[in-house]
Amino acid sequence: MRDSLLKIRISHEGKTALGPGKIALLQMIEQHGSISAAAKQMQMSYRRAWELVDVMNSCFDQVVVLSSTGGTHGGGAQVTEFGKSLIGAYQKLLQKSAQAAADELDLITEHLKKA
């Protein structure tokens, strides 16, 4: 799929507000209901995952991930409706970009060395 060839990052005030890694993290948080479980699934530290969530939450005018601290009833995290809309918009952006650049991507990829 051509859109898997493209990596798009959205920058805001010197920070990467959104990119392929952050989208993957959001999807894992949505799937597991936990930043810790998402981090483990992605083989990254909890601290790194939390930092990525913090950057996203600070870059946008709405919360992307809501989290609650652990304790006797456990903690958790959930991707907000706004966060879910960002996932969808990012996926559409990749798809539309790949379609718009199809000829150029074909030219470039047909000349990549085969493994």
N, CA, C and O atoms as a DFTB+ gen file, in Angstrom:
460 C
 N C O
     1  1       0.838      -1.167       0.000
     2  2       0.000       0.000       0.000
     3  2       0.893       1.243       0.000
     4  3       1.833       1.349       0.788
     5  1       0.585       2.167      -0.887
     6  2       1.432       3.357      -1.026
     7  2       1.493       4.208       0.240
     8  3       2.544       4.760       0.566
     9  1       0.364       4.318       0.960
    10  2       0.376       5.180       2.140
    11  2       1.291       4.658       3.233
    12  3       1.681       5.413       4.123
    13  1       1.646       3.353       3.179
    14  2       2.598       2.842       4.163
    15  2       4.022       3.289       3.835
    16  3       4.923       3.156       4.663
    17  1       4.223       3.819       2.626
    18  2       5.534       4.340       2.234
    19  2       5.765       5.744       2.790
    20  3       6.903       6.177       2.968
    21  1       4.677       6.437       3.058
    22  2       4.772       7.818       3.514
    23  2       4.745       7.898       5.031
    24  3       4.041       7.140       5.699
    25  1       5.523       8.829       5.558
    26  2       5.499       9.121       6.985
    27  2       5.285      10.624       7.098
    28  3       6.123      11.418       6.672
    29  1       4.166      10.995       7.671
    30  2       3.825      12.405       7.798
    31  2       3.844      12.774       9.271
    32  3       3.288      12.069      10.113
    33  1       4.491      13.885       9.562
    34  2       4.530      14.411      10.924
    35  2       3.939      15.805      10.918
    36  3       4.216      16.606      10.026
    37  1       3.128      16.085      11.912
    38  2       2.517      17.397      12.078
    39  2       3.257      18.089      13.223
    40  3       3.246      17.621      14.362
    41  1       3.895      19.208      12.897
    42  2       4.672      19.947      13.901
    43  2       3.876      21.125      14.439
    44  3       3.061      21.726      13.739
    45  1       4.136      21.434      15.691
    46  2       3.513      22.593      16.330
    47  2       4.486      23.151      17.361
    48  3       4.859      22.470      18.317
    49  1       4.887      24.389      17.153
    50  2       5.786      25.088      18.074
    51  2       7.021      24.258      18.420
    52  3       7.408      24.150      19.584
    53  1       7.626      23.677      17.395
    54  2       8.869      22.934      17.578
    55  2       8.711      21.516      18.092
    56  3       9.707      20.829      18.321
    57  1       7.482      21.067      18.276
    58  2       7.228      19.704      18.759
    59  2       6.479      18.938      17.674
    60  3       5.768      19.532      16.863
    61  1       6.643      17.626      17.664
    62  2       5.847      16.793      16.773
    63  2       4.527      16.503      17.478
    64  3       4.465      15.700      18.408
    65  1       3.480      17.168      17.020
    66  2       2.161      16.999      17.629
    67  2       1.569      15.648      17.276
    68  3       0.873      15.035      18.086
    69  1       1.849      15.184      16.062
    70  2       1.277      13.931      15.593
    71  2       2.179      13.330      14.529
    72  3       2.721      14.047      13.688
    73  1       2.337      12.035      14.565
    74  2       3.139      11.314      13.586
    75  2       2.819       9.837      13.678
    76  3       1.949       9.442      14.454
    77  1       3.503       9.015      12.903
    78  2       3.171       7.587      12.877
    79  2       3.319       6.891      14.237
    80  3       2.506       6.033      14.580
    81  1       4.325       7.245      14.993
    82  2       4.520       6.630      16.315
    83  2       3.437       7.017      17.299
    84  3       2.958       6.180      18.064
    85  1       3.051       8.275      17.285
    86  2       2.006       8.739      18.199
    87  2       0.655       8.141      17.815
    88  3      -0.144       7.809      18.690
    89  1       0.394       8.003      16.530
    90  2      -0.850       7.371      16.089
    91  2      -0.874       5.908      16.549
    92  3      -1.892       5.427      17.045
    93  1       0.243       5.212      16.383
    94  2       0.320       3.816      16.831
    95  2       0.093       3.725      18.340
    96  3      -0.593       2.817      18.811
    97  1       0.663       4.658      19.091
    98  2       0.478       4.677      20.540
    99  2      -0.990       4.903      20.890
   100  3      -1.533       4.218      21.756
   101  1      -1.630       5.853      20.228
   102  2      -3.054       6.098      20.481
   103  2      -3.879       4.845      20.203
   104  3      -4.785       4.513      20.968
   105  1      -3.573       4.162      19.126
   106  2      -4.300       2.937      18.797
   107  2      -4.093       1.861      19.862
   108  3      -5.028       1.135      20.201
   109  1      -2.885       1.759      20.384
   110  2      -2.606       0.778      21.428
   111  2      -3.301       1.151      22.737
   112  3      -3.811       0.278      23.440
   113  1      -3.323       2.439      23.064
   114  2      -4.026       2.880      24.279
   115  2      -5.509       2.585      24.134
   116  3      -6.151       2.116      25.075
   117  1      -6.051       2.860      22.959
   118  2      -7.469       2.578      22.721
   119  2      -7.755       1.083      22.864
   120  3      -8.778       0.694      23.427
   121  1      -6.867       0.267      22.365
   122  2      -7.042      -1.190      22.408
   123  2      -6.908      -1.748      23.828
   124  3      -7.680      -2.618      24.232
   125  1      -5.923      -1.243      24.584
   126  2      -5.607      -1.820      25.897
   127  2      -6.169      -1.038      27.082
   128  3      -6.223      -1.564      28.193
   129  1      -6.587       0.207      26.862
   130  2      -7.133       0.992      27.961
   131  2      -6.101       1.402      28.990
   132  3      -6.436       1.675      30.142
   133  1      -4.839       1.445      28.571
   134  2      -3.759       1.720      29.511
   135  2      -2.523       2.216      28.762
   136  3      -2.144       1.661      27.730
   137  1      -1.906       3.258      29.293
   138  2      -0.650       3.743      28.710
   139  2       0.444       2.708      28.957
   140  3       1.264       2.442      28.078
   141  1       0.452       2.131      30.144
   142  2       1.464       1.136      30.492
   143  2       1.383      -0.085      29.579
   144  3       2.405      -0.542      29.067
   145  1       0.191      -0.610      29.374
   146  2       0.022      -1.782      28.502
   147  2       0.367      -1.442      27.061
   148  3       0.959      -2.252      26.349
   149  1      -0.006      -0.237      26.635
   150  2       0.318       0.194      25.270
   151  2       1.827       0.287      25.096
   152  3       2.368      -0.157      24.084
   153  1       2.507       0.866      26.086
   154  2       3.966       0.995      26.034
   155  2       4.617      -0.380      25.972
   156  3       5.532      -0.605      25.180
   157  1       4.146      -1.292      26.805
   158  2       4.700      -2.646      26.821
   159  2       4.510      -3.309      25.457
   160  3       5.430      -3.946      24.944
   161  1       3.333      -3.165      24.875
   162  2       3.041      -3.745      23.570
   163  2       3.965      -3.178      22.482
   164  3       4.343      -3.877      21.542
   165  1       4.315      -1.897      22.635
   166  2       5.167      -1.232      21.645
   167  2       6.649      -1.323      22.000
   168  3       7.496      -0.770      21.299
   169  1       6.957      -2.019      23.085
   170  2       8.326      -2.190      23.556
   171  2       9.017      -0.843      23.809
   172  3      10.153      -0.617      23.391
   173  1       8.295       0.037      24.504
   174  2       8.889       1.299      24.929
   175  2       8.623       1.465      26.417
   176  3       7.749       0.809      26.983
   177  1       9.376       2.338      27.030
   178  2       9.188       2.555      28.463
   179  2       7.883       3.306      28.711
   180  3       7.401       4.052      27.859
   181  1       7.329       3.088      29.902
   182  2       6.126       3.822      30.289
   183  2       6.403       5.320      30.253
   184  3       5.575       6.106      29.793
   185  1       7.583       5.704      30.747
   186  2       7.944       7.126      30.780
   187  2       7.917       7.735      29.382
   188  3       7.398       8.836      29.201
   189  1       8.466       7.038      28.395
   190  2       8.476       7.542      27.014
   191  2       7.052       7.660      26.476
   192  3       6.704       8.658      25.845
   193  1       6.234       6.645      26.723
   194  2       4.844       6.687      26.260
   195  2       4.101       7.850      26.912
   196  3       3.356       8.568      26.246
   197  1       4.305       8.033      28.210
   198  2       3.648       9.121      28.920
   199  2       4.094      10.467      28.353
   200  3       3.276      11.373      28.196
   201  1       5.392      10.604      28.044
   202  2       5.899      11.853      27.456
   203  2       5.246      12.133      26.105
   204  3       4.909      13.279      25.807
   205  1       5.064      11.096      25.285
   206  2       4.417      11.282      23.982
   207  2       2.968      11.718      24.148
   208  3       2.493      12.596      23.428
   209  1       2.271      11.111      25.090
   210  2       0.886      11.501      25.382
   211  2       0.849      12.941      25.870
   212  3      -0.012      13.719      25.458
   213  1       1.775      13.294      26.743
   214  2       1.831      14.649      27.274
   215  2       2.051      15.680      26.163
   216  3       1.430      16.743      26.177
   217  1       2.921      15.379      25.213
   218  2       3.161      16.285      24.089
   219  2       1.879      16.455      23.278
   220  3       1.509      17.576      22.927
   221  1       1.204      15.350      22.981
   222  2      -0.040      15.457      22.220
   223  2      -1.064      16.295      22.969
   224  3      -1.690      17.181      22.388
   225  1      -1.235      16.018      24.256
   226  2      -2.212      16.775      25.032
   227  2      -1.862      18.257      25.120
   228  3      -2.757      19.097      25.209
   229  1      -0.578      18.586      25.095
   230  2      -0.187      19.992      25.195
   231  2      -0.243      20.714      23.852
   232  3      -0.335      21.941      23.819
   233  1      -0.190      19.981      22.756
   234  2      -0.188      20.608      21.426
   235  2      -1.584      20.944      20.922
   236  3      -1.751      21.879      20.140
   237  1      -2.572      20.204      21.354
   238  2      -3.925      20.404      20.841
   239  2      -4.785      21.166      21.837
   240  3      -4.509      21.187      23.037
   241  1      -5.827      21.787      21.314
   242  2      -6.713      22.580      22.173
   243  2      -7.756      21.720      22.887
   244  3      -8.587      22.229      23.639
   245  1      -7.700      20.419      22.642
   246  2      -8.563      19.468      23.338
   247  2      -7.696      18.305      23.817
   248  3      -6.638      18.035      23.248
   249  1      -8.143      17.629      24.851
   250  2      -7.407      16.490      25.398
   251  2      -7.498      15.324      24.416
   252  3      -8.562      15.038      23.866
   253  1      -6.368      14.660      24.208
   254  2      -6.288      13.519      23.295
   255  2      -6.436      12.215      24.077
   256  3      -7.112      11.289      23.628
   257  1      -5.802      12.147      25.248
   258  2      -5.866      10.958      26.110
   259  2      -6.175      11.411      27.536
   260  3      -5.529      12.313      28.069
   261  1      -7.161      10.776      28.134
   262  2      -7.480      10.982      29.549
   263  2      -6.911       9.807      30.324
   264  3      -7.076       8.653      29.927
   265  1      -6.241      10.103      31.431
   266  2      -5.700       9.008      32.232
   267  2      -6.084       9.202      33.691
   268  3      -6.295      10.318      34.167
   269  1      -6.166       8.067      34.381
   270  2      -6.411       8.108      35.820
   271  2      -5.324       7.295      36.492
   272  3      -4.873       6.281      35.960
   273  1      -4.909       7.744      37.661
   274  2      -3.822       7.073      38.356
   275  2      -4.284       5.739      38.910
   276  3      -5.475       5.504      39.114
   277  1      -3.318       4.878      39.145
   278  2      -3.611       3.547      39.676
   279  2      -4.014       3.598      41.128
   280  3      -4.306       4.665      41.669
   281  1      -4.028       2.487      41.730
   282  2      -4.426       2.381      43.131
   283  2      -5.138       1.056      43.317
   284  3      -4.933       0.122      42.542
   285  1      -5.969       0.969      44.336
   286  2      -6.645      -0.289      44.614
   287  2      -7.599      -0.694      43.497
   288  3      -7.808      -1.884      43.265
   289  1      -8.177       0.278      42.805
   290  2      -9.101      -0.029      41.708
   291  2      -8.409       0.033      40.352
   292  3      -9.057      -0.125      39.318
   293  1      -7.108       0.261      40.349
   294  2      -6.353       0.328      39.097
   295  2      -6.562       1.649      38.392
   296  3      -7.530       2.366      38.646
   297  1      -5.655       1.951      37.519
   298  2      -5.754       3.180      36.750
   299  2      -6.237       2.849      35.359
   300  3      -6.925       1.853      35.138
   301  1      -5.875       3.678      34.454
   302  2      -6.251       3.410      33.082
   303  2      -6.142       4.672      32.256
   304  3      -5.849       5.754      32.765
   305  1      -6.381       4.507      30.987
   306  2      -6.341       5.638      30.068
   307  2      -7.321       5.366      28.955
   308  3      -7.578       4.221      28.584
   309  1      -7.859       6.442      28.435
   310  2      -8.744       6.280      27.287
   311  2      -8.481       7.392      26.280
   312  3      -8.222       8.541      26.637
   313  1      -8.556       7.011      25.022
   314  2      -8.441       7.976      23.941
   315  2      -9.791       8.678      23.851
   316  3     -10.831       8.028      23.747
   317  1      -9.769       9.998      23.892
   318  2     -11.008      10.770      23.836
   319  2     -11.622      10.693      22.441
   320  3     -10.986      10.214      21.502
   321  1     -12.845      11.160      22.313
   322  2     -13.485      11.218      20.992
   323  2     -12.650      12.083      20.055
   324  3     -12.512      11.773      18.872
   325  1     -12.098      13.161      20.583
   326  2     -11.224      14.013      19.776
   327  2      -9.995      13.233      19.331
   328  3      -9.583      13.327      18.174
   329  1      -9.410      12.467      20.240
   330  2      -8.249      11.638      19.898
   331  2      -8.582      10.631      18.813
   332  3      -7.788      10.411      17.898
   333  1      -9.761      10.015      18.913
   334  2     -10.199       9.072      17.887
   335  2     -10.369       9.777      16.542
   336  3     -10.058       9.212      15.494
   337  1     -10.862      11.010      16.578
   338  2     -11.023      11.752      15.320
   339  2      -9.657      12.089      14.712
   340  3      -9.520      12.145      13.490
   341  1      -8.646      12.313      15.564
   342  2      -7.296      12.550      15.056
   343  2      -6.743      11.312      14.358
   344  3      -6.098      11.423      13.316
   345  1      -6.992      10.135      14.925
   346  2      -6.540       8.892      14.294
   347  2      -7.151       8.772      12.904
   348  3      -6.444       8.499      11.933
   349  1      -8.448       8.972      12.806
   350  2      -9.132       8.875      11.517
   351  2      -8.647       9.909      10.518
   352  3      -8.422       9.594       9.349
   353  1      -8.485      11.146      10.978
   354  2      -8.029      12.217      10.089
   355  2      -6.613      11.944       9.597
   356  3      -6.300      12.196       8.433
   357  1      -5.765      11.436      10.467
   358  2      -4.382      11.136      10.084
   359  2      -4.350      10.018       9.043
   360  3      -3.603      10.094       8.067
   361  1      -5.153       8.994       9.252
   362  2      -5.196       7.886       8.289
   363  2      -5.700       8.363       6.930
   364  3      -5.179       7.943       5.896
   365  1      -6.707       9.233       6.920
   366  2      -7.211       9.787       5.656
   367  2      -6.154      10.666       4.995
   368  3      -6.004      10.650       3.773
   369  1      -5.422      11.430       5.800
   370  2      -4.349      12.271       5.274
   371  2      -3.299      11.431       4.562
   372  3      -2.856      11.789       3.470
   373  1      -2.899      10.328       5.164
   374  2      -1.926       9.426       4.537
   375  2      -2.471       8.869       3.224
   376  3      -1.772       8.847       2.211
   377  1      -3.709       8.427       3.252
   378  2      -4.316       7.833       2.070
   379  2      -4.413       8.849       0.932
   380  3      -4.046       8.546      -0.203
   381  1      -4.901      10.042       1.229
   382  2      -5.037      11.076       0.198
   383  2      -3.675      11.515      -0.334
   384  3      -3.525      11.764      -1.530
   385  1      -2.699      11.608       0.537
   386  2      -1.352      12.006       0.114
   387  2      -0.758      10.959      -0.818
   388  3      -0.151      11.295      -1.834
   389  1      -0.936       9.691      -0.466
   390  2      -0.415       8.607      -1.308
   391  2      -1.099       8.589      -2.666
   392  3      -0.451       8.354      -3.686
   393  1      -2.400       8.835      -2.686
   394  2      -3.126       8.868      -3.960
   395  2      -2.651      10.031      -4.825
   396  3      -2.459       9.876      -6.030
   397  1      -2.464      11.192      -4.209
   398  2      -2.038      12.376      -4.956
   399  2      -0.628      12.212      -5.512
   400  3      -0.303      12.783      -6.553
   401  1       0.203      11.444      -4.833
   402  2       1.600      11.270      -5.236
   403  2       1.861       9.897      -5.850
   404  3       3.009       9.455      -5.905
   405  1       0.813       9.220      -6.312
   406  2       0.940       7.839      -6.792
   407  2       1.989       7.686      -7.888
   408  3       2.826       6.787      -7.816
   409  1       1.956       8.546      -8.893
   410  2       2.909       8.419     -10.003
   411  2       4.345       8.584      -9.522
   412  3       5.229       7.821      -9.909
   413  1       4.568       9.571      -8.686
   414  2       5.910       9.816      -8.178
   415  2       6.381       8.678      -7.279
   416  3       7.536       8.261      -7.352
   417  1       5.481       8.175      -6.430
   418  2       5.838       7.050      -5.567
   419  2       6.161       5.811      -6.385
   420  3       7.093       5.074      -6.064
   421  1       5.388       5.582      -7.447
   422  2       5.672       4.431      -8.318
   423  2       7.055       4.554      -8.951
   424  3       7.813       3.585      -8.991
   425  1       7.380       5.742      -9.443
   426  2       8.690       5.958     -10.068
   427  2       9.809       5.711      -9.061
   428  3      10.791       5.034      -9.365
   429  1       9.655       6.255      -7.881
   430  2      10.707       6.112      -6.857
   431  2      10.838       4.650      -6.421
   432  3      11.945       4.116      -6.362
   433  1       9.718       4.011      -6.119
   434  2       9.797       2.647      -5.578
   435  2      10.244       1.616      -6.605
   436  3      10.854       0.608      -6.250
   437  1       9.944       1.865      -7.874
   438  2      10.382       0.868      -8.878
   439  2      11.898       0.862      -9.052
   440  3      12.453      -0.080      -9.618
   441  1      12.569       1.908      -8.570
   442  2      14.021       1.991      -8.689
   443  2      14.757       1.697      -7.391
   444  3      15.981       1.810      -7.328
   445  1      14.015       1.320      -6.358
   446  2      14.665       0.920      -5.111
   447  2      15.306      -0.444      -5.312
   448  3      14.745      -1.305      -5.989
   449  1      16.465      -0.638      -4.733
   450  2      17.153      -1.927      -4.837
   451  2      16.331      -3.007      -4.155
   452  3      15.717      -2.773      -3.114
   453  1      16.327      -4.164      -4.740
   454  2      15.629      -5.311      -4.149
   455  2      16.549      -5.971      -3.131
   456  3      17.762      -6.035      -3.333
   457  1      15.985      -6.448      -2.065
   458  2      16.777      -7.084      -1.005
   459  2      17.247      -8.455      -1.415
   460  3      17.926      -9.131      -0.643
